[in-house]
Amino acid sequence: MIGALILGLVAGVIGRAVVPNDAFAGMSGPSSWLASIVLGLVGAVVGYAIFTLGLGIGDDDAFDLGGILSAVIGVVIVLVVAGIVVRRTGPRSA
């Protein structure tokens, strides 16, 4: 469980640093950290689905720290899709 949270945080932070002006760029503080962790966990699942299930590359654990590269790629994919959805539907006003 702790490894999954660390993977989520690291992958989320790296992915958000790679994608400029992502859909969650306006966040700061704890909500930004939480968004990075959730993005990293979702990215890990997306990366696992693409590489392990789809291409047959990798191990059987979706939240393994060895899968950081596939998790970061998954985060980038999720951020690009989220950006497209936000641009289509319009930004959410607070």
C-alpha positions as CSV (number, residue, x, y, z in Angstrom):
1,M,0.0,0.0,0.0
2,I,2.8,2.4,0.9
3,G,4.7,1.5,-2.3
4,A,1.6,2.2,-4.3
5,L,1.2,5.7,-2.8
6,I,4.9,6.5,-3.3
7,L,4.6,5.3,-6.9
8,G,1.5,7.4,-7.4
9,L,3.1,10.5,-6.0
10,V,6.4,10.1,-7.9
11,A,4.7,9.3,-11.2
12,G,2.1,12.0,-10.7
13,V,4.6,14.7,-10.0
14,I,6.8,13.7,-12.9
15,G,3.8,13.4,-15.3
16,R,2.5,16.8,-14.2
17,A,6.0,18.3,-14.7
18,V,6.2,16.8,-18.3
19,V,2.8,18.1,-19.4
20,P,2.6,21.9,-19.4
21,N,-0.6,23.6,-18.3
22,D,-2.4,20.4,-17.4
23,A,-6.0,20.4,-16.3
24,F,-5.0,20.5,-12.7
25,A,-2.4,23.3,-12.9
26,G,-4.5,25.7,-10.8
27,M,-4.3,23.6,-7.7
28,S,-1.9,24.2,-4.8
29,G,-1.2,22.8,-1.4
30,P,-2.7,19.5,-0.2
31,S,-5.2,19.2,-3.1
32,S,-2.3,19.4,-5.6
33,W,-0.5,16.6,-3.8
34,L,-3.7,14.5,-3.7
35,A,-4.3,15.1,-7.4
36,S,-0.7,14.0,-8.1
37,I,-1.2,10.8,-6.1
38,V,-4.5,10.0,-7.8
39,L,-3.1,10.8,-11.2
40,G,-0.1,8.6,-10.5
41,L,-2.3,5.7,-9.4
42,V,-4.6,6.0,-12.4
43,G,-1.6,6.4,-14.6
44,A,-0.1,3.2,-13.2
45,V,-3.2,1.3,-14.0
46,V,-3.3,2.8,-17.6
47,G,0.4,2.0,-18.1
48,Y,-0.1,-1.6,-16.7
49,A,-3.1,-2.1,-19.1
50,I,-1.1,-0.8,-22.1
51,F,2.2,-2.5,-21.5
52,T,1.5,-5.6,-19.5
53,L,-2.0,-6.6,-20.7
54,G,-1.8,-5.1,-24.2
55,L,1.8,-5.6,-25.2
56,G,2.9,-8.4,-22.9
57,I,5.8,-6.4,-21.5
58,G,6.4,-6.1,-17.7
59,D,5.5,-7.9,-14.6
60,D,2.2,-8.9,-13.0
61,D,2.1,-6.1,-10.4
62,A,0.4,-2.8,-11.4
63,F,1.8,-0.8,-8.5
64,D,5.4,-2.0,-8.5
65,L,8.0,0.7,-8.2
66,G,9.8,-0.9,-11.1
67,G,6.9,0.2,-13.3
68,I,7.5,3.9,-12.8
69,L,8.2,4.5,-16.5
70,S,4.9,2.9,-17.6
71,A,3.1,4.8,-14.8
72,V,4.6,8.1,-15.9
73,I,3.5,7.4,-19.5
74,G,0.0,6.5,-18.2
75,V,-0.1,9.8,-16.3
76,V,0.8,11.7,-19.4
77,I,-1.9,10.0,-21.3
78,V,-4.5,10.7,-18.6
79,L,-3.4,14.4,-18.4
80,V,-3.7,14.8,-22.2
81,V,-7.2,13.2,-22.2
82,A,-8.3,15.3,-19.2
83,G,-7.0,18.4,-20.9
84,I,-9.1,17.6,-24.0
85,V,-12.2,16.9,-21.9
86,V,-11.8,20.2,-20.0
87,R,-11.3,22.2,-23.2
88,R,-14.4,20.6,-24.7
89,T,-16.6,21.1,-21.7
90,G,-15.1,24.4,-20.5
91,P,-13.3,25.1,-17.3
92,R,-15.0,24.4,-14.0
93,S,-15.7,27.6,-12.1
94,A,-15.2,27.6,-8.4
